Amino acid sequence: MQDEDNPCLTCGACCACYRVSFYWAEIGEAGLGGVPVDLTEKLDAFRAVMRGTNQPNPRCIALEGEVGVRVRCTIYDRRPVPCRDLPFSGSAGAAGEEKCDKARAAWGLPLLKT
């Protein structure tokens, strides 16, 4: 069942399709977003990644559940900026969002209706 207000309740495709890299200062309790340090890896001097996303078959360590069935982000209120900023197709009046559509297609999920 799709929740029209939050399609990610039954999706999660983007969380299991893309590398999530972000500015290191978002990590930790004192960080800008408070991303838990144990869920991250260092990418370079300025960026970190969510564990599990910097590999050929990415899946964010914070994603819980089965993609396309029922999922949730275990750190939703503390997720990094790229996760907050990635729009899904149909959000904010958008006809389609390329990254959302690509991730859904990779998981064999239908495109979201706009």
N, C-alpha and C positions, 0 to 999 in steps of 0.2 A: 504494500500500500504506500502510495506517495503522499507525503505531507506537502501541500501546496505552498506553505509558508517557509519550509525548509527542506528542499529536495535532497540535501545531503544526508538526511536521516536514512534514506534508502540507496544512496549512491556511494560516495567515498572513492570514486574513480580517480579524481585528481590526486588524492592522498596515496594512491598506489600506481602512479604514473610518472610523476615528476620529482626532480630533486628539489628540496626545499632549503635554499640557502638564504642567509640573512646576516645582518650586521651583528657582530659578537656581543655588543652591548645590550642586546635583548635577553641575554642569558642570565639566569639567577634571580634571586629575590630582589636584589637591588637594581636589576636590569630594567630596561624600558618596558618590556613586556612580561618579564618574569618567567621565561621559558625554562623549565627544569634542566639544569646542567647535565644530569645523567641521561637525558634523552637527546643529547647533541654530540656532534663530533666537530673537531676543528677542520675547516677547509683550507684556510690560508690565514695570513696575519690579521685580516679584517673580517672574515666571514666564518660562520659556522653552518652546519647543516643538521637537519633533523636526522637522527640515527635511522638507518634503513633506507634512506632516499638517495644516497650517493653510490648506487650500484646499478648494474644492468637491468635488473627487475626491481625497481624501487617500491617500497611500501613503508610508509611512515610508522615508526615505533608507537606513536600515539593513536594510531587508528585501531579501533577495536571492532570486531565483527566481520561479516562477510560482505564484500563489495557487491553492490547491486541488490542486496537483500535487506540488511539492517546493519548500520554502522553508527559509530559515534567517535568523536575526538575526545580522548581522555584529558586533554589540556585545553579544551575549547576556549575558556576565558583567558588562557595564558599563551595561546598559539602565536607564532611569529607573524610579522607583517605580511609576508607573501601569502600566507594562508588567509589572513583577514582581507587582503586586497584582491584575491582571485575571484572574479565574478562568475556566476553560473549562467548558462544560457537562459534568457528570459528575464534576468534580474535587471532592475533599473530601466526597464523598457527596451533592453537590448534584444535585437532579433536573434542573435546567436553569438556565442563567445567561442572563438577558435580553440582555446586550450580546453575548455569544458567539453566541447564537441569531440575533440581528438581523444581525450581521456575516456569518455563514455564509449566511443567506438572501439578503443583498444580493449575494453572489457566486454564488448558485445552488447552494450546497453543502448537502447534507442535514444535518439536525441530528445532533449526536453522540448516540450511544446511551448511556443512563445505566444 
